[in-house]
């Protein structure tokens, strides 16, 4: 066993559903592809964009900080 840690990632469309800003993947896809979502203050149009801990996602005037669990590797 080692003490090495890794951050997980989450896709942008999944994150929007997780935080309750959209109810469906289709809604997330529409908002992202229409340029309404920003990641780290830049418009992001890729719904599969992988987010890491510390990224900031802005939608509808609200900004969310991405916090992800860390897992131990064995």
C-alpha positions in Angstrom: 0.0 0.0 0.0 1.2 3.5 -0.8 0.2 6.9 0.4 -0.2 8.3 -3.1 -3.5 10.2 -3.6 -5.3 11.1 -6.8 -8.1 13.5 -7.6 -11.1 12.2 -9.4 -12.8 14.1 -12.2 -16.4 14.6 -13.2 -17.9 15.5 -16.6 -19.4 19.0 -16.8 -22.9 17.8 -17.7 -22.9 15.3 -14.8 -21.7 18.1 -12.4 -24.6 20.4 -13.5 -27.0 17.6 -12.6 -25.3 16.8 -9.3 -25.6 20.4 -8.1 -29.2 20.6 -9.2 -28.8 23.3 -11.8 -30.4 21.0 -14.4 -32.7 18.0 -14.2 -31.7 16.1 -17.3 -28.7 15.5 -19.5 -30.6 17.0 -22.4 -31.0 20.3 -20.5 -27.3 20.3 -19.6 -26.3 19.6 -23.2 -28.5 22.5 -24.4 -27.1 25.0 -21.9 -23.5 24.0 -22.5 -23.7 23.9 -26.3 -25.5 27.3 -26.4 -22.6 28.9 -24.5 -24.4 29.6 -21.2 -21.8 27.8 -19.0 -18.4 29.0 -18.0 -15.6 27.0 -16.5 -12.9 29.0 -14.8 -14.3 32.2 -16.4 -14.2 30.9 -20.0 -17.2 29.8 -22.0 -17.2 26.0 -22.3 -19.2 24.2 -25.0 -18.0 20.7 -24.4 -20.4 18.8 -22.2 -17.8 16.1 -21.7 -15.2 18.5 -20.3 -13.6 16.9 -17.3 -13.7 19.0 -14.2 -11.1 18.7 -11.4 -11.2 19.9 -7.8 -10.8 23.7 -7.7 -12.5 24.4 -11.0 -15.2 27.0 -10.9 -18.4 26.5 -12.9 -20.7 29.5 -13.6 -24.3 29.2 -14.8 -27.2 31.6 -14.5 -25.2 34.1 -12.5 -24.2 31.5 -9.9 -20.6 30.1 -9.5 -19.9 26.7 -8.0 -16.5 25.4 -6.8 -15.8 21.8 -7.7 -14.9 19.7 -4.7 -14.1 16.0 -5.3 -13.3 13.2 -3.0 -9.8 11.8 -2.9 -9.2 8.1 -2.9 -6.2 6.1 -1.6 -4.5 3.9 -4.2 -3.2 0.6 -3.2 
